[in-house]
C-alpha cells in the first residue's frame, strides 16, 4: 500500500467560503469515526480544493455534493450491507431513470465512458472499418477505435463552437465507413440532425450515428435531449462531469431493442445466458452499485446545476466584451456549459495573467488526437482540419462548476476583463 500523502489541514473559520462550501475534512467539523471512514476520499478532494486557501480551482466536484453527503452516505451504506454490489437495484433504478430523462428506451450502465464508446462501436460493426470523428476532443473516441480495430477518420470542427462541422462529413465518407461519433464538446452541441440528413442525401443511411454526451448531460438540441438524437449514445460519469459519480462510471443508450440486447451481451463477456458466450468480442464493463447509488441521489439536481453553469458562463461572456477575448462555451438554454473555454491568440499570456490573480486554468485539449505520440505510425485519414489546428493553441479553460461563490465568479470575471486580449 502506498503511504498516504500528507494533507495540510487548515482552520475552518465560519466565514471561509471554501472551507464551508467544500466538505470540511479537518477536525473542526467531522466526528472521528466519520473522518476515519472517509479519509481516503477526503484526501483527494480536500487537498485539491484547499491546497492554497485563496486559489480558485478549475473544478471542485465536491463543492455541490456537500449538501447531499448525508443521503449519499446512507445509500452507500445500504449498498455495502446488502451484499449486492453489481447489477443490483441501484443500477437498475438509474438505468430506468436516465433512459427516461434522455428520452430513449434503453440504458445500460458500464464501467466508464470510453468503455461505452468501445461497446457502441462494436455494436455498430465498426471493427475493421472506419469511424468519422473529430480530433480535438481528448482522444477518447480514437482510443475506442484502436481497441476495436477501427480506423479513425478526422473531420473539422466549426470555428465558433469547436464541435463537429456537419458539412465536413460527406467528403470523408468511404466504402468502409461504419459510424460517425458526434461529440458534444464543452457542453456545446453538434447538429446531429444535420449530420443524419447529410448521410441520407449521400445514400449512406447505413452509417450509424453515435452521440458522445459525456460533456453534455441534460443538454437539448431542437427540443430533444442529447442522447436521443443518435442511433446510440454514450455518457461518462467521471466525477467532474455535469452528472458525476464518486469514481468511474458510464452508460450506453439506444432506442432499438436488438441493439440493446447486443450491447448487453457485449458488456459481459458476450454472454447470452450465464457462462454461455455467444457474441464475439465481449468484455467485462459494468457499473457498480455504489456509483449507481450516488448517481441516483444526484440525478434530481442535474438541471439546477446545469443552470448554474450557464449563469457562470454568461457572467464571463459579459465581462470579456471588448477585451479581445472570445467565449467558446455557449450559454443558451439548451447548452450545459460543462467547461468554460475562452479563446485568445495569446493563450500563454492569459494563463499567466490568471495565475497571478490566483486563478487556475487548464487546456482542453492541448494536442489533436493524431499528434499524440501513441498514434505515431497508426492508420488514420484526415480532412482539412483548419479550425481544429488553429484552435488548439488558443483555448484556455477557466473555473466553472456548481457551488462557485459569487465572489469567486466575480474574481474570475474581473481578471478576464482586465486582460488586454489585443494581438501583440
C-alpha positions in Angstrom: 0.0 0.0 0.0 1.3 3.4 -0.9 1.9 5.8 2.0 -0.8 8.4 2.5 0.1 11.8 1.0 0.3 14.5 3.7 -2.6 16.9 3.8 -2.2 20.4 5.2 -5.2 20.8 7.5 -6.4 24.4 7.8 -8.6 26.1 10.2 -12.2 26.3 9.1 -13.5 29.7 10.1 -17.2 30.2 9.9 -17.0 32.7 7.0 -14.4 30.8 4.9 -16.3 30.2 1.6 -14.0 27.3 0.6 -14.0 25.6 3.9 -17.8 25.8 4.1 -18.7 25.0 0.5 -16.3 22.1 0.2 -16.7 19.2 2.7 -14.6 20.4 5.6 -12.4 17.5 6.5 -10.5 19.0 9.3 -11.2 18.2 13.0 -13.3 21.4 13.2 -16.3 19.7 11.7 -16.4 15.9 11.5 -16.5 13.2 14.1 -13.5 10.9 14.4 -15.4 7.8 13.1 -16.6 9.6 10.0 -13.1 11.1 9.4 -11.6 7.6 9.6 -14.2 6.1 7.3 -13.9 8.7 4.5 -10.2 9.5 5.0 -9.0 8.5 1.5 -11.9 10.2 -0.3 -11.3 13.4 1.7 -7.6 13.5 1.0 -8.2 13.5 -2.7 -10.9 16.2 -2.8 -9.8 18.3 0.2 -6.3 18.6 -1.0 -7.4 19.6 -4.5 -9.8 22.1 -3.1 -7.8 24.0 -0.4 -4.2 23.3 -1.3 -4.0 27.1 -1.4 -6.7 28.9 0.5 -7.4 31.7 -1.9 -6.8 30.0 -5.3 -9.8 29.3 -7.5 -9.7 25.8 -9.0 -10.9 24.9 -12.5 -13.3 22.3 -10.9 -14.1 21.3 -7.4 -16.5 18.3 -7.8 -17.1 18.0 -4.0 -18.5 21.5 -3.7 -22.0 20.8 -4.9 -22.0 17.4 -3.3 -21.6 18.6 0.3 -25.3 19.2 1.0 -26.0 15.7 -0.2 -23.3 13.9 1.7 -25.8 12.5 4.4 -28.0 10.9 1.8 -25.1 9.7 -0.3 -23.5 8.1 2.8 -26.8 6.4 3.7 -27.2 5.0 0.2 -23.7 3.7 0.1 -24.0 2.1 3.5 -27.2 0.4 2.4 -25.4 -1.0 -0.7 -22.5 -2.3 1.4 -24.9 -4.0 3.8 -27.0 -5.5 1.0 -24.2 -7.7 -0.3 -25.4 -6.9 -3.9 -22.6 -4.8 -5.4 -23.0 -5.4 -9.1 -26.2 -5.4 -11.3 -28.4 -4.7 -8.4 -31.4 -2.4 -7.7 -29.5 0.9 -7.7 -28.1 0.2 -11.1 -31.5 -0.9 -12.4 -33.1 2.2 -11.0 -30.5 4.5 -12.5 -30.7 2.9 -15.9 -34.5 3.4 -15.9 -34.3 7.0 -14.7 -31.5 8.1 -17.0 -33.1 6.4 -20.1 -36.4 8.3 -19.4 -34.5 11.6 -18.8 -32.7 11.2 -22.1 -36.0 10.2 -23.9 -34.8 6.8 -25.0 -36.0 3.3 -24.2 -32.8 1.6 -23.2 -29.8 2.4 -20.9 -27.0 0.1 -19.8 -24.6 1.1 -17.1 -21.0 0.3 -17.9 -17.5 0.9 -16.3 -16.8 4.3 -17.9 -17.4 6.4 -20.9 -14.5 5.1 -23.0 -15.8 1.5 -22.4 -19.2 2.8 -23.6 -17.7 4.1 -26.8 -15.9 0.8 -27.4 -19.1 -1.2 -26.9 -21.1 1.2 -29.1 -18.6 0.9 -31.9 -18.5 -2.9 -31.6 -22.3 -3.0 -31.8 -22.1 -0.7 -34.9 -19.9 -3.2 -36.6 -17.0 -0.8 -36.8 -14.4 -3.5 -36.3 -12.2 -3.4 -39.4 -14.0 -0.4 -40.7 -13.7 3.4 -40.4 -15.2 5.8 -37.9 -15.7 9.5 -38.7 -14.9 11.7 -35.7 -13.1 14.9 -34.6 -9.5 15.2 -33.4 -9.9 17.9 -30.8 -12.0 16.1 -28.1 -9.4 14.5 -25.9 -8.7 11.2 -27.7 -11.5 9.1 -26.2 -13.1 8.1 -29.5 -9.7 7.4 -31.0 -8.8 5.2 -28.1 -12.0 3.2 -28.5 -11.4 2.9 -32.3 -7.9 1.5 -31.7 -9.4 -1.1 -29.2 -12.0 -2.4 -31.6 -9.7 -2.2 -34.6 -11.4 0.6 -36.4 -9.6 3.4 -38.3 -10.4 7.0 -37.2 -11.3 9.4 -39.9 -10.9 13.0 -38.7 -13.1 15.8 -39.9 -13.0 19.5 -38.9 -15.0 21.5 -36.4 -16.9 24.7 -36.5 -14.8 27.8 -35.8 -17.2 29.3 -33.2 -18.2 26.3 -31.1 -15.4 23.8 -31.9 -17.9 20.9 -32.4 -18.1 18.7 -35.5 -18.9 20.6 -38.7 -21.6 18.6 -40.5 -20.5 19.9 -43.9 -17.1 18.1 -43.5 -18.7 14.6 -43.1 -19.8 13.8 -46.7 -16.4 14.3 -48.4 -14.8 11.8 -46.0 -17.3 9.1 -46.4 -15.9 5.9 -47.8 -16.9 2.3 -48.5 -15.7 1.3 -45.1 -17.4 4.0 -43.1 -19.4 2.3 -40.3 -20.2 5.2 -37.9 -20.0 8.9 -37.1 -19.2 9.7 -33.5 -20.7 13.1 -32.7 -19.0 14.6 -29.6 -20.9 17.4 -27.8 -17.8 19.3 -26.6 -17.6 21.6 -23.6 -21.4 21.4 -23.3 -21.7 22.8 -26.8 -24.0 20.8 -29.2 -23.2 19.4 -32.6 -26.0 19.3 -35.0 -26.8 15.6 -35.1 -30.0 16.1 -37.3 -27.9 17.9 -39.9 -25.4 15.0 -40.0 -28.2 12.5 -40.4 -29.6 14.5 -43.3 -26.2 14.6 -45.0 -25.8 10.9 -44.6 -29.3 10.3 -46.1 -28.6 12.6 -49.0 -25.4 10.7 -49.7 -27.2 7.4 -49.7 -25.4 6.3 -46.6 -28.2 5.9 -44.0 -26.4 2.6 -43.1 -23.8 4.7 -41.3 -24.8 4.8 -37.6 -24.6 8.0 -35.5 -23.2 7.6 -32.0 -23.6 10.6 -29.8 -20.9 11.2 -27.1 -22.8 13.2 -24.5 -20.1 12.9 -21.8 -19.7 16.7 -21.7 -23.4 17.4 -22.3 -25.6 15.6 -19.7 -29.1 17.3 -19.9 -28.4 19.4 -23.0 -31.1 19.8 -25.6 -31.0 20.4 -29.3 -34.1 21.4 -31.3 -36.2 20.3 -28.3 -34.6 16.9 -28.0 -32.3 15.7 -25.2 -28.7 14.8 -26.0 -28.7 11.0 -26.1 -31.9 10.8 -28.1 -30.6 12.1 -31.4 -28.3 9.3 -32.5 -28.7 5.5 -33.1 -26.7 5.1 -29.9 -25.3 7.5 -27.3 -22.6 7.2 -24.7 -22.1 9.1 -21.4 -19.3 9.2 -18.9 -20.0 9.9 -15.2 -16.4 10.8 -14.2 -16.5 12.9 -11.0 -16.1 16.3 -12.8 -18.9 15.7 -15.3 -22.2 17.6 -15.1 -23.5 14.4 -13.6 -20.6 12.7 -11.9 -20.1 9.7 -9.7 -17.5 9.2 -6.9 -15.4 7.2 -9.3 -15.7 5.9 -12.8 -19.0 5.1 -14.5 -20.6 5.2 -17.9 -23.7 4.3 -19.9 -24.7 3.3 -23.4 -28.2 4.3 -24.5 -30.3 3.4 -27.6 -33.8 3.0 -28.8 -33.6 -0.3 -30.6 -34.3 -3.5 -28.6 -31.9 -5.6 -30.8 -29.1 -3.1 -30.3 -29.7 -3.0 -26.6 -29.6 -6.8 -26.4 -26.3 -6.8 -28.4 -24.7 -4.3 -26.1 -26.0 -6.1 -23.0 -24.2 -9.2 -24.2 -21.0 -7.4 -25.2 -20.6 -5.7 -21.8 -20.5 -9.0 -20.0 -18.2 -11.5 -21.9 -20.6 -11.9 -24.8 -23.0 -13.9 -22.6 -26.4 -14.6 -23.9 -27.0 -16.7 -20.8 -24.9 -17.3 -17.7 -21.5 -18.7 -18.7 -22.5 -19.1 -22.4 -20.6 -16.6 -24.6 -22.4 -16.4 -27.9 -21.4 -12.9 -29.1 -17.8 -12.4 -30.2 -15.6 -9.6 -28.8 -17.4 -9.4 -25.5 -15.6 -7.9 -22.5 -16.3 -7.0 -18.9 -17.6 -3.5 -18.2 -20.2 -3.0 -15.5 -21.3 0.0 -13.4 -21.1 -0.9 -9.8 -23.9 -0.4 -7.3 -22.1 2.3 -5.3 -21.6 4.6 -8.3 -25.2 4.0 -9.3 -26.4 4.9 -5.8 -24.5 8.2 -5.9 -25.9 9.0 -9.4 -29.5 8.2 -8.2 -29.0 10.8 -5.4 -27.6 13.4 -7.7 -29.8 12.9 -10.7 -32.7 15.2 -9.5 -30.3 18.2 -9.2 -28.8 17.9 -12.7 -30.9 20.6 -14.4 -30.4 23.0 -11.5 -26.6 22.5 -11.6 -26.6 23.0 -15.4 -28.5 26.3 -15.0 -25.8 27.4 -12.5 -23.1 26.5 -15.0 -24.8 28.6 -17.7 -25.1 31.5 -15.4 -21.4 31.5 -14.7 -20.5 31.4 -18.4 -23.0 34.3 -19.1 -21.2 36.3 -16.4 -17.9 35.7 -18.1 -19.3 36.5 -21.5 -20.5 39.9 -20.3 -17.1 40.6 -18.6 -15.0 40.0 -21.7 -16.9 42.2 -24.1 -14.4 44.5 -25.7 -11.4 42.7 -24.2 -10.3 40.8 -27.3 -11.2 37.5 -25.6 -13.8 35.2 -27.1 -16.1 32.8 -25.1 -16.3 29.5 -26.9 -18.7 27.9 -24.5 -22.3 28.5 -25.3 -24.8 29.6 -22.6 -28.2 29.4 -24.4 -30.8 27.4 -22.6 -30.1 24.2 -24.5 -26.4 24.1 -23.6 -25.0 22.9 -20.3 -21.6 24.7 -20.0 -19.5 21.7 -18.9 -16.3 23.6 -19.3 -15.8 27.4 -19.6 -13.5 27.8 -22.6 -12.0 31.2 -23.5 -10.2 31.8 -26.8 -7.3 34.2 -27.5 -4.3 34.3 -29.8 -2.2 34.9 -26.7 -3.2 31.9 -24.6 0.0 31.6 -22.6 -0.1 35.2 -21.5 -3.7 34.8 -20.5 -2.9 31.8 -18.3 0.0 33.7 -16.7 -2.3 36.7 -16.1 -4.9 34.5 -14.4 -2.3 32.6 -12.4 -1.0 35.8 -11.0 -4.6 36.6 -9.9 -4.8 33.2 -8.1 -6.9 31.5 -10.7 -6.1 28.1 -12.0 -6.6 27.2 -15.7 -6.3 24.2 -18.0 -6.3 23.4 -21.7 -9.0 21.1 -23.1 -7.2 19.8 -25.2 -3.5 20.8 -26.0 -3.0 18.2 -28.7 -5.1 16.8 -31.5 -5.5 13.0 -31.4 -3.1 12.2 -34.2 -0.5 14.4 -32.7 -0.2 12.2 -29.6 3.0 10.0 -29.5 0.8 6.9 -29.1 -0.7 7.4 -32.5 2.5 7.6 -34.4 2.5 5.1 -37.3 -1.1 4.0 -36.7 -3.6 4.3 -39.6 -6.0 7.2 -39.9 -7.5 9.5 -42.6 -7.8 13.3 -42.2 -9.8 16.0 -43.9 -8.7 19.7 -43.9 -8.6 20.4 -40.2 -8.1 24.1 -40.4 -10.3 25.1 -37.4 -9.1 22.2 -35.3 -5.4 23.1 -35.8 -6.0 26.8 -35.3 -7.9 26.5 -32.0 -5.7 24.0 -30.1 -3.1 26.7 -29.3 -5.6 29.4 -28.5 -8.0 27.9 -25.9 -7.9 28.3 -22.1 -10.3 26.6 -19.6 -11.3 28.8 -16.7 -13.1 27.8 -13.5 -16.8 26.8 -13.8 -18.6 24.4 -11.5 -21.7 24.3 -9.4 -21.1 25.7 -6.0 -18.8 28.5 -7.1 -19.4 31.5 -4.8 -20.5 34.9 -6.3 -17.1 36.2 -5.1 -15.2 33.5 -7.0 -17.2 34.1 -10.2 -16.6 37.9 -9.8 -12.9 37.4 -9.3 -12.6 35.3 -12.5 -14.8 37.7 -14.4 -12.8 40.7 -13.3 -9.5 39.0 -14.1 -10.7 38.2 -17.6 -12.0 41.7 -18.1 -8.6 43.2 -17.1 -6.7 41.2 -19.6 -5.6 43.0 -22.8 -6.5 40.5 -25.4 -5.4 42.5 -28.3 -2.8 40.8 -30.6 0.8 41.6 -29.6 
